[in-house]
């Protein structure tokens, strides 16, 4: 029968942060004709007893050159918990060979030693990690030689232990539920009252931000707000973080957000000579990321600040002169301001006036056809004249009595 | 050698001691409340053994307590509360880093106890100044850099700090009571432990 050479493992590299093994081997293709089919059986073993965990078949095509093949495998338990082993064998479909063909021998095992083989390797793993609600999580306790684990608890519950080696045992938490703000403690109680532990943070990936809206009140800062959707249940250094990216200018701003507020706010500078803003609100936390986008023409999203320093003057029996200040730079738009006039028991009247916007300026208006010797209350609010978006709040009320006729 | 006790110095010491005893009593009850909140919020077992996690935390139990002079008591107390001030400040910083705004109540309670510990340290410095010794400069008392701990060990360490601080509040009240009775440089016959 045709039996290929035993494959040679070049490297077996662990990534402890993702519990992933990366296997690299040479396909030894130079000794075969171009285009032959090659099958690679890869076996993962684990624990002191080297129990088989899984076996997969990987397919490749030979190219008459020696190609380095690479394959990743993510373990369902932290690689620190116990030693992991990998071996590989191959089957080459040599079409020119008409006799029986067989698998090669298994390669020697490549090993990634667990912490349970290191002298000072004790600890509970994974250390202080974040997982999604609903995950199945394996947590192990690596201890010193001669120590005994009395019990392992996840939160308030004692869990059955899975023996991995003389110095390592694990528990398996299925469908993990959201943890408290300070995380869920996983405690390994050892003999002589010693204990070790870790904290597991079980939360949600960020929700797509809802009701993303951006406006400016002064043409200096654009204020974007949104609703965060479902809370992630992750706080502090693991909290959900937001950043505002503007595609046209390429500018990116990270947002300082208080995770306890229902509504979220982020400020972005108004850029010179740029009216249209193509925003992408990026959202991420250790479990996942998402985004929302919004295209706005800033002149159509003006929400002026409350008019200040309203003064009413006049030495006439039927007219008054109003002055007010608006904090902001409105030179690029026309303003529409509404003056509310009320007196005694008569019905309130609204008087609209529009004017060219200016930079940090005082605005004026004249009201005529008032009644003589009458006490009036005035207040004012403003908005963009051409593309109404939102009124400012009303100014404070100012009183004035017209002169006698 | 401490100056002979003038009547006004003796009165001032007794006054400072009695105010210190009240401060220690208040601090102890607040620390006990904080301990309950801390255990609950950190998901800990109140009876958890913290021995391995409390390196660098001043121990309240004192050998030959009754042989100590008043000055020794004050100096040991001051060193302890300066260390607790650093430990609590570190706990507060870690609490803010880990939980942000999510547990502001625990943060406020921690900050309140930290304030009391600072006030008590200042009080001890006053007592030491009274004996023309003057408190040791702060740098010598600086606490060692915090060991790198996992989050669970930090939780245990915090538990250990608060437990030991509650013990220190009891001891401080006894020390001050002793000082009020016998003056700064004499040691004293043992007296039955009393709660502050």
Interface residues (C-beta under 8 A of the other chain):
Chain A: X123 X124 X127 X128 X155 X180 X181 X182 X183 X184 X185 X186 X187 X193 X194 X195 X196 X197 X198 X199 X235 X236 X237 X239 X258 X259 X260
Chain B: X41 X42 X43 X44 X45 X48 X49 X51 X52 X96 X97 X98 X99 X100 X101 X102 X103 X104 X150 X151 X152 X153 X155 X156
